[in-house]
Each structure stands twice: as structure tokens, then as C-alpha cells.
Amino acid sequence: MKRILLSICVIFSIGSAFAQNDQIYFYFNNKIQNMDLELGTEYELLDQRAIKVDRFDYYLSNISLLKGDDLTEDAIPESYLLMTDNSNLLNKQDYTFNGLDISDVRGIRVHIGIDPVKNHADPALNPISHPLALQSPSMHWGWSGGYRFLVIKGSVDKELDGNVNDTYAYEAVSDDFYESFDILFEVPQNGTISINLDVHIDKLLENMNFSVLTEHGAGTMVNAIMDNAATNDVFVLNQSLLSIDEVNASSMEIFPNPANATLFVTNSFGIRSIGLVNQLGQKVLMQEYMEGMDKVSLDLNDIKPGAYHVFCTDVNGKKTNKLVVIQ
């Protein structure tokens, strides 16, 4: 296991009857050269090589809280995350873990890929909403190979001649790529936290010459990508946004509650985005507001009755949520 200090539209929620009620919010942002990734758009890698990304999917799994001076692991059960960026509508990915005991947490440990037991299980046994269920496009190689841990495809200027016309496709498939990395916090955390991670694709593809344009399973290019993923500061934490600001939390209001056809959300800090999440952890609604509205309304006519979490991101990037019942 390699341990490094790191300075990242789906939601998957879990809980335990014996745990506390703390939560971790994960927010992932795909970037190249500190710019938000848009699929099919031309960017430069660190060696000034031009590249386009048309598909970028990968698995993270088996997350543990690292507690105390000795970084004792407190595993989050069934923490399997499928990161996918194929819609070209939003490059931000959100995950929420509920029912945790976040006390004296110094960091988290995350694995890239899927553990060997789950990796070779039948994906058809998982509910359709589960990250390990069959996906389209496929993330499962087959029974013997298991899951595709990471897929990245697009086109690149292989010869450095100014033409981005060489198609590349890399798919990592092997238990050997199951690797962990640590994200350590500058200050111990207690209570609900927000983990904002930038995923640097230029760091993921650093020091690659694209001499081989297609590799499925393993090989020189895939091996380099997966080594970078675990060791090259691909996942960079914004330390300043860890703690959930209680003052900010009190600025968010929702009404009516219970709600029927329309739900109103207010936030005096300005609303950048609103998400509605059901009790299975599935995002059923997402809206963004570029101008940072103080008050917004959500149309609930297509939402099934039940209990939901309303997640609000203000213009400063602070994350809050409240429970609402929809009738």
C-alpha cells in the first residue's frame, strides 16, 4: 500500500444502525491544467501535447476513515463509487455517506478499482442502481478479468505535429491495479465534513509518450496511468472546504415541508446548485444557477412521494442539506 499526502451525476449513500449521524460529502471535479474538463474539447497536457478526452470512467472503493495519531482505519462498508463523465453536461460528481462516526478523523483511505472478491463476482446480482451493476457503456470486462478499473479514451497529438487525430483508448483491468492512497487532513475533523477533490487528468497522463495508442487490460501505457493515479497527486483535496460551516447551514431554508408540487429553497449566501436525493442515495433532480440566486423553486410534479435530502451549494462552495417530505 502506498501512502501519500495530497493537498474531486451520481450519489451512493450508506448507513449503519450502530453509527453516529455524521456525514461525508464528496465532490469531484475533473480538470486539465486547472481548467474544468469538457468532453471532446482540446487541452494541453503538461508536456504541451494537445489532447481530447471523450470518455473518462473509473472506480473508487473501500473507503476508510483514518482516526487518531496512529491513523486507525474505520471502514465505511460497501463504499463502491463509479465515477463517470460521459454526459458532457456536468463534470462534477457528488457522493454522500450517511450515518458515520466522524471523531478525530485525520484523513481517509481510498482504493482505486475493486477488491478481488467483488471484482470477480457476478455484476448482474447487484441492483440496477448499484455502482457494480452492469453499465452502459460497459465497465465490466468479464468473469475472469473483472471490472474495468479505469477507462480513458479520446484523441491526441501523438507526433507533436499540431494534429489531434490519433485515437487512444486505455482500459485498466487487473487485480494488480487495486491500490490505495491516503488523503490526510491538515486539521483533525469532528462531525460532518465536505471533501472537495479536483481530479487532475494531466497528472494522470504525465510522462506518457503515447507510443502505444490502445491497451486493454495492462501494458506500458495502462501501467503508467494506474501508477500515476495512486502516486502522482491526481486527487487533490481543497483543505479550506473540509468543515461544514454551521452559520452557513442555518442560512438555508426550505418550505413548505411537507411539500407537494413545488419546493422553495432559500440561502442568504446565494445558491449555486441544488440537488434532490432519495433514501437510496439516488440523485433524482439537479439544477445549477450561474448567477447565485437567493431563492429558487423546484418542480416536484415528477418526483415520487417520500423522504428526500435537499443538497444546496452556495456561491462560496459551502455544502448544506435538509430533509424534506414530498407528498
DAGILIN-V473368 format. One record per pair of residues at least 12 apart in sequence whose C-alpha atoms are under 6 Angstrom apart, sorted by the first residue. I is the first residue (numbers start at 1). GAP is how many residues later the second one is. Records with the same first field share a line. If there is no record, write none. Layout:
I = GAP, GAP
//
This chain:
1 = 179
2 = 179
3 = 178, 179
4 = 178
5 = 178, 179
6 = 177, 230
7 = 229, 230
8 = 19, 20, 21, 188, 189, 190, 191
9 = 84
11 = 83, 84, 270, 271, 272
12 = 83, 269
13 = 83, 84, 268
14 = 83, 84
15 = 83, 84
16 = 83
19 = 80, 81, 82
20 = 79, 80, 81
21 = 78, 79
22 = 77, 78, 79, 169, 170
23 = 74, 75, 77, 169
24 = 72, 73, 168, 169, 170
25 = 70, 71, 169, 170
26 = 68, 69, 169
27 = 66, 67, 169
28 = 64, 65, 169, 170
29 = 63, 169, 170
30 = 169
31 = 168, 169
32 = 168, 169, 170
39 = 14, 15, 49
40 = 12, 13, 14
45 = 157
50 = 106, 107
51 = 104, 105
52 = 102, 103
53 = 100, 101
54 = 99, 100
55 = 31, 97, 98
56 = 29, 95, 96
57 = 26, 27, 93, 94
58 = 25, 91, 92
59 = 22, 23, 54, 90
60 = 21, 51, 52, 53
61 = 18, 19, 20, 50
62 = 17, 49
63 = 13, 46, 47
64 = 12, 44, 45
65 = 43
66 = 39, 40, 41, 42
67 = 37, 38, 39
68 = 36
82 = 49
102 = 88, 89
103 = 87
104 = 84, 85, 86
105 = 83, 84
106 = 78, 79, 82
107 = 76, 77, 78
108 = 74, 75
109 = 72, 73
110 = 70, 71
111 = 68, 69
112 = 66, 67
113 = 36, 65
119 = 27, 28
120 = 23, 26
148 = 24, 25
149 = 23, 24
150 = 21, 22
151 = 19, 20
152 = 18
153 = 15, 16
154 = 13, 14
155 = 12, 13
168 = 45, 46
169 = 45
170 = 44, 45, 46
171 = 45, 46
172 = 45, 46, 50
173 = 44
181 = 49
193 = 49, 50, 51
194 = 48
195 = 47
196 = 41, 42
197 = 38, 39, 40
198 = 37, 38
199 = 35, 36
200 = 34
203 = 31
204 = 21, 24, 25, 30
205 = 20
249 = 71
251 = 16, 17
252 = 14, 15
253 = 12, 13
257 = 67
258 = 67, 68
259 = 67
260 = 66, 67
261 = 39, 40
262 = 36, 37, 38
263 = 34, 35
264 = 32, 33
265 = 30, 31
266 = 28, 29
267 = 27
268 = 26
269 = 45
270 = 22, 23, 24, 44, 45
271 = 21, 22, 23, 43, 44
272 = 16, 17, 20, 41, 42, 43
273 = 14, 15, 16, 39, 40
274 = 12, 13, 37, 38
275 = 35, 36
276 = 33, 34
277 = 31, 32
278 = 30
292 = 23
305 = 21, 22
306 = 19, 20
307 = 17, 18
308 = 15, 16
309 = 13, 14
310 = 12
//
